[in-house]
């Protein structure tokens, strides 16, 4: 069938859905985050694209710390909510229970099965967004969400985001093993 | 339940699974790509983390162009395969049918329901990987994979990757609408 060019606003399919945690004037704040990926293996670096207009943008610039928390599907509404309302108008500091690891300005969300605490490693200023690159200093989970000591997506039940249709999706069944499934094609 | 710190090698949960296309000495080459995210809204910029040892790394440095292709679940084995074998040992140029948009060194994969063609915008050198930031100049899809002119994940059926357990997962049902689901929580 014919390929058509639908323009330059393409998106990854799908995006992981996370909640970005920061401290603003000493109080926790949260926003929905879909633009996030690992960018370096060693040290473990992760990049996030944050719009320059967000309160979170200023928070990361000031404290040099942030958290990336992965909610489960039962947290769809609250995750969407923290993306809808700004700290400039609504105090979101008590929306979640929180805990801290090594970094005192990276609030980790207790309700989220998986959380990463990050310290700012490098800042890449782009036209409308800033790409903050953080070094992961801790990965927090619970035994009930892990198998063999490793986070298990079938227990965590996170959700993913698609744009520009703006929908959230659950993750389904396992369809293969990475760095294994392709071995049959090797000559 | 108790939160435990499982170390610094945390990953986004899950990662989109793509195939990165480049030209090496005028011939197409492909590798599996899980470290990818949008990083800027306008212009539309996308970032990819590529290990410095990969042939693809040299290709992007030389041509300044690449493609990001999203395979469907029926392409799990071939997607994994292009991540297992290096261009240094195996010629992968004829693995897929290809087409081109505006960029002559960004081979787009016909078998993939969704493809982005990108030209290099900025290069961020990190210790083990390079973060290549590309500007999206075209988004290619087919009518049968879209609804109301927009790529539809339920028709495209891509898959996602988890690390460090190294598994591929299909995407399940829709669990909410972004920028809408949280409105009920607004006061």
Interface residues (C-beta under 8 A of the other chain):
Chain A: X1 X2 X3 X4 X5 X6 X7 X8 X9 X10 X11 X12 X13 X14 X15 X16 X18 X32 X35 X36 X37 X38 X39 X40 X41 X42 X43 X44 X45 X46 X47 X49 X51 X68 X70 X73 X76 X77 X78 X79 X80 X81 X82 X83 X84 X85 X99 X101 X108 X110 X114 X115 X116 X122 X124 X126 X127 X128 X129 X131 X133 X135 X136 X137 X138 X139 X140 X141 X142 X143 X144 X146 X147 X149 X150 X151 X152 X153 X156 X158 X159 X160 X161 X162 X163 X164 X165 X166 X167 X168 X169 X170 X171 X172 X173 X174 X175 X176 X177 X178 X179 X180 X181 X182 X183 X184 X185 X186
Chain B: X1 X2 X3 X4 X5 X6 X7 X8 X9 X10 X11 X12 X13 X14 X15 X16 X18 X32 X35 X36 X37 X38 X39 X40 X41 X42 X43 X44 X45 X46 X47 X49 X51 X68 X70 X73 X76 X77 X78 X79 X80 X81 X82 X83 X84 X85 X99 X101 X108 X110 X114 X115 X116 X122 X124 X126 X127 X128 X129 X131 X133 X135 X136 X137 X138 X139 X140 X141 X142 X143 X144 X146 X147 X149 X150 X151 X152 X153 X156 X158 X159 X160 X161 X162 X163 X164 X165 X166 X167 X168 X169 X170 X171 X172 X173 X174 X175 X176 X177 X178 X179 X180 X181 X182 X183 X184 X185 X186
